[in-house]
Amino acid sequence: MSITLDTPAPAAEAPVQQSLSGRWQRFARPALGIVLPLTLALAWEAAVWAGWSNGRLVPPPSRVIATIAELAQSGELAKHVTTTLIRVAAGFGFGVIAGTLLGAISGYWGIARRLLDPTVQALRAIPSIAWVPLFILWLGIFETSKVALIAVGVFFPVYLGVMGAILSVDRKIVEVGRTFRLSGPAMIRRILLPAVLPAYVVALRVGLGLGWMFVVAAEFMGASEGLGYLLIDGQQLGKPAQILAAITIFALLGKTTDWLIERFTAPLLRWQDAFRPGGET
């Protein structure tokens, strides 16, 4: 008599399938994000090609891409992109430093919040364009005024994000730190900083987005280089393809820099056990 036993399938297949699924999701998610703009671009290209529009005021994507290629070949694109990137980087840096410091002070000390926050909130309500004549008068029409305007745009969301995140820290967690007799710096490092970090990353991303918006207003202030200058030049010379080319490059640069912040800060937030819709990991 012989006895046969059913042996289970090798367990090694499951990790392989999970690895393939993970790789597919890693490439599929970014690709999914370009479906909508690509569909709209192809639809408008087809509408112009079919004669439903002459494409004069709203050029088709093919003409916009050709304009970008011409600017790249002439060297103009690299010059304008580099100038705008330097302005945004400098304004973003100054705005983040000021917003982080004042936001932390206002969030951690009640008397500082009562002293600073009303003035900051009043200044936040001032439109960006309203700062332009004042900065030109104070700082001239050169780089200092442009960087200052971008820094103003970045400052407010970072300030609000840091202050709001500190004020929303769970009181029970702070009480635990006090129970263990943590000093002020230790309380900040071990309790407040981890609790504030997720909201701080969001504030950085919002501030960066406003920095890209404010750089357009900044480059309207007598600039001879930059993507904002390309917008004005296209308007004055009647070149809608150049205007859309500049807008497209703004969108690509803004998304790329936002993605860089998200990727660089991701290791700092691995401890989060947050909800992810649709089973995302």
Rosetta blueprint (number, residue, H / E / L):
1 M L
2 S L
3 I L
4 T L
5 L L
6 D L
7 T L
8 P L
9 A L
10 P L
11 A L
12 A L
13 E H
14 A H
15 P H
16 V H
17 Q H
18 Q H
19 S H
20 L H
21 S H
22 G H
23 R H
24 W H
25 Q H
26 R H
27 F H
28 A H
29 R H
30 P H
31 A H
32 L H
33 G H
34 I L
35 V H
36 L H
37 P H
38 L H
39 T H
40 L H
41 A H
42 L H
43 A H
44 W H
45 E H
46 A H
47 A H
48 V H
49 W H
50 A L
51 G L
52 W L
53 S L
54 N L
55 G L
56 R L
57 L L
58 V L
59 P L
60 P L
61 P H
62 S H
63 R H
64 V H
65 I H
66 A H
67 T H
68 I H
69 A H
70 E H
71 L H
72 A H
73 Q H
74 S H
75 G L
76 E H
77 L H
78 A H
79 K H
80 H H
81 V H
82 T H
83 T H
84 T H
85 L H
86 I H
87 R H
88 V H
89 A H
90 A H
91 G H
92 F H
93 G H
94 F H
95 G H
96 V H
97 I H
98 A H
99 G H
100 T H
101 L H
102 L H
103 G H
104 A H
105 I H
106 S H
107 G H
108 Y H
109 W L
110 G H
111 I H
112 A H
113 R H
114 R H
115 L H
116 L H
117 D H
118 P H
119 T H
120 V H
121 Q H
122 A H
123 L H
124 R H
125 A L
126 I L
127 P L
128 S H
129 I H
130 A H
131 W H
132 V H
133 P H
134 L H
135 F H
136 I H
137 L H
138 W H
139 L H
140 G L
141 I L
142 F L
143 E H
144 T H
145 S H
146 K H
147 V H
148 A H
149 L H
150 I H
151 A H
152 V H
153 G H
154 V H
155 F H
156 F H
157 P H
158 V H
159 Y H
160 L H
161 G H
162 V H
163 M H
164 G H
165 A H
166 I H
167 L H
168 S L
169 V L
170 D L
171 R H
172 K H
173 I H
174 V H
175 E H
176 V H
177 G H
178 R H
179 T H
180 F L
181 R L
182 L L
183 S L
184 G H
185 P H
186 A H
187 M H
188 I H
189 R H
190 R H
191 I H
192 L H
193 L H
194 P H
195 A H
196 V H
197 L H
198 P H
199 A H
200 Y H
201 V H
202 V H
203 A H
204 L H
205 R H
206 V H
207 G H
208 L H
209 G H
210 L H
211 G H
212 W H
213 M H
214 F H
215 V H
216 V H
217 A H
218 A H
219 E H
220 F L
221 M L
222 G L
223 A L
224 S L
225 E L
226 G L
227 L H
228 G H
229 Y H
230 L H
231 L H
232 I H
233 D H
234 G H
235 Q H
236 Q H
237 L L
238 G L
239 K L
240 P H
241 A H
242 Q H
243 I H
244 L H
245 A H
246 A H
247 I H
248 T H
249 I H
250 F H
251 A H
252 L H
253 L H
254 G H
255 K H
256 T H
257 T H
258 D H
259 W H
260 L H
261 I H
262 E H
263 R H
264 F H
265 T H
266 A H
267 P H
268 L H
269 L H
270 R L
271 W L
272 Q L
273 D L
274 A L
275 F L
276 R L
277 P H
278 G H
279 G H
280 E L
281 T L
